[in-house]
Amino acid sequence: MIEFADVSRSFTVGDQQVAALRNINLNLAAGEYVSIMGPSGSGKSTLLNLIGLLDRPSSGTYKLDGGNVSALDDVQQARVRSEKIGFVFQAFHLVPRLTAAMNIELPLILAGIPPDERKTRVVKLLENYGLTDRADHRPDQLSGGQRQRVAIARATSMHPAVLLADEPTGNLDQTTGKEVMNLLEQLVEQKVTLILVTHDPLLGGRAQRQIHMMDGQIVSDNGSSS
């Protein structure tokens, strides 16, 4: 489903070129549960941004569902991102002035989903994530765990094939973090491809497949997909 062929990403810092990723070759199948681990600066977040079409490779090819998405223009990439990819971040990234229900509905509005269908999806997601009684609460009126559940509901509102989770439990206590991971892992049972970026080996060890990065390269991968 996800194919990287000789993908590199470099950034200009002052008068120097810094290689964040170097010749990454990676194949991920639909429905895989993968963790990407490594220390700060290893390239794991850069890799996640490329997978999520938040950034472009400096060289190499990225194919998603067989299509070369690295060759698409910004508008085309935004459409693919909206339709196929969901994001869950450590800092939640909820819109402060919007209620939980409105935050969940936002991607549906941007995608042009009709109002009746939006309402149906939002009600179902609030129910699924135990947020029905928090529908009209703003983020500052929610606990950390509730905010992350809103973020997961929002990320899955468009029924994405791929869910990218960047340190999703980083701002949560241990018990709440386990609850959030259980919710994310339930999505794998629904054939969602879950890609988790973490520096925590215990968290990363929950994944079926673990990829370790160092200095912009994959140094170990305990599984491969054809």
C-alpha positions in Angstrom: 0.0 0.0 0.0 2.8 2.4 0.9 6.0 2.2 -1.2 9.1 4.3 -0.7 11.9 3.8 -3.4 15.2 5.5 -2.6 13.5 8.4 -0.8 15.8 11.1 0.6 14.9 14.4 2.3 17.4 17.2 2.8 17.1 20.6 4.3 19.1 23.8 3.9 20.5 25.1 7.2 22.5 28.2 6.7 24.9 27.4 3.8 24.8 23.6 4.5 22.6 20.8 3.3 21.5 18.5 6.1 20.2 15.0 5.2 17.2 14.2 7.3 16.5 11.0 5.4 18.8 9.0 3.2 17.8 6.5 0.6 14.8 5.0 2.4 13.2 1.9 0.8 10.1 0.8 2.6 7.0 -1.2 1.8 4.0 -1.3 4.1 0.9 -3.4 3.4 -2.7 -2.5 4.0 -3.8 -3.2 7.6 -0.3 -3.4 9.1 0.5 -2.1 12.6 3.9 -0.5 12.4 6.0 1.4 14.9 8.9 3.7 13.8 11.4 4.2 16.6 14.6 6.0 17.1 16.2 8.9 19.1 15.5 12.6 18.4 17.0 13.5 15.1 16.9 10.0 13.7 14.4 11.0 10.9 11.3 9.3 12.2 9.1 12.4 12.2 10.4 13.4 8.8 9.4 10.0 7.5 6.0 10.3 9.0 5.5 13.8 7.4 6.4 12.3 4.0 4.0 9.4 4.4 1.3 11.9 5.4 2.0 14.2 2.4 2.8 17.1 4.7 6.2 17.3 3.0 7.8 16.2 -0.2 10.9 14.0 -0.8 14.0 15.7 -2.2 14.5 12.6 -4.3 13.0 9.2 -4.8 9.4 8.0 -5.3 6.5 7.6 -2.9 3.6 5.4 -4.1 0.3 5.1 -2.2 -2.1 2.5 -3.4 0.0 2.1 -6.5 -0.1 5.8 -7.5 2.9 8.0 -7.5 1.7 10.6 -5.0 5.1 12.4 -4.9 4.4 13.6 -8.4 1.1 15.2 -7.5 0.7 19.0 -7.1 -0.3 20.5 -3.8 -4.1 20.5 -4.5 -4.0 16.9 -5.6 -1.9 15.9 -2.6 -4.3 17.7 -0.2 -7.2 15.7 -1.7 -5.4 12.4 -1.2 -4.5 13.4 2.3 -8.1 14.2 3.1 -9.5 11.0 1.7 -6.9 8.4 2.7 -4.8 9.7 5.7 -5.7 10.5 9.3 -3.4 12.2 11.9 -3.1 11.9 15.7 -0.5 14.1 17.3 1.0 14.4 20.8 -0.3 18.0 21.2 -3.9 17.1 20.0 -4.1 20.1 17.6 -7.8 20.7 18.3 -9.3 24.1 17.4 -9.7 25.8 20.8 -12.9 27.7 20.0 -14.8 24.7 18.6 -16.7 22.1 20.6 -15.7 18.5 20.5 -18.5 17.7 18.0 -17.4 20.6 15.8 -13.7 19.6 15.9 -14.8 16.1 14.8 -17.0 17.5 12.0 -14.3 19.9 10.6 -12.7 17.4 8.2 -16.1 16.4 6.9 -17.0 20.1 6.2 -13.7 20.6 4.4 -14.3 17.5 2.3 -17.8 18.7 1.3 -19.7 15.9 3.0 -23.4 16.7 3.0 -24.8 18.0 6.4 -27.1 15.0 7.1 -24.2 12.6 6.6 -21.9 14.8 8.7 -24.3 14.8 11.6 -24.7 11.0 11.4 -21.0 10.4 11.4 -20.3 12.8 14.2 -23.0 11.3 16.5 -21.7 7.8 15.8 -18.0 8.8 16.5 -19.0 10.6 19.7 -20.8 7.4 20.8 -17.9 5.2 19.7 -15.3 7.1 21.7 -17.4 7.7 24.8 -17.8 11.4 24.2 -21.5 11.9 23.8 -21.8 13.8 27.0 -18.8 16.0 26.1 -20.1 16.9 22.6 -20.6 20.6 23.4 -17.4 21.0 25.5 -14.5 23.0 24.1 -11.0 21.5 24.4 -10.1 23.5 27.5 -13.1 21.9 29.2 -11.9 18.3 28.5 -9.2 16.1 30.1 -6.1 15.1 28.2 -7.6 11.7 27.5 -10.9 13.2 26.2 -9.0 15.6 24.0 -7.0 12.7 22.4 -10.2 10.7 21.9 -11.7 13.8 20.1 -8.5 13.9 18.0 -8.8 10.2 17.1 -12.5 10.6 16.3 -11.6 13.6 14.0 -8.8 11.6 12.4 -11.1 8.7 11.6 -14.1 10.8 10.5 -13.2 10.4 6.8 -12.6 6.6 7.2 -8.9 6.8 6.3 -7.0 3.8 5.1 -3.8 5.1 6.9 -3.6 6.5 10.4 -0.4 8.3 11.5 0.1 8.6 15.2 3.1 10.8 16.3 3.8 10.2 20.0 0.0 10.0 20.7 0.4 9.3 24.4 3.2 11.8 25.1 1.0 14.3 27.0 -1.0 11.6 28.9 -0.6 9.7 32.1 0.2 6.0 31.9 -3.3 4.7 32.4 -4.9 7.2 30.0 -2.1 6.4 27.5 -3.0 2.7 27.6 -6.6 3.5 27.0 -5.7 5.6 23.9 -3.4 2.9 22.5 -6.2 0.4 22.9 -8.5 2.6 20.9 -5.9 3.0 18.2 -5.2 -0.7 18.0 -8.9 -1.4 17.6 -8.7 0.4 14.3 -6.1 -2.1 13.1 -8.8 -4.8 13.5 -10.9 -2.7 11.0 -8.0 -3.0 8.5 -6.7 0.5 9.0 -2.9 0.8 8.5 -1.6 2.2 11.8 1.9 3.8 11.8 3.1 4.9 15.2 6.1 7.1 15.8 7.6 6.9 19.3 10.8 7.0 21.2 9.3 4.7 23.8 10.4 1.0 23.2 7.6 -0.3 25.3 5.0 1.5 23.3 6.7 0.7 20.0 6.9 -3.0 21.0 3.1 -3.3 20.9 3.2 -3.0 17.2 3.3 -6.1 15.0 6.2 -4.7 13.0 9.0 -2.5 14.4 11.3 -0.2 12.4 14.3 1.4 14.0 15.9 4.5 12.6 19.2 6.2 13.1 20.8 9.2 11.3 18.1 9.3 8.7 18.3 5.6 7.8 16.4 2.4 8.6 18.8 0.3 10.7 16.5 -2.5 11.5 13.1 -3.8 10.4 11.6 -7.0 11.9 9.2 -7.5 9.0 8.7 -6.8 5.4 5.8 -6.6 3.0 5.7 -7.6 -0.6 
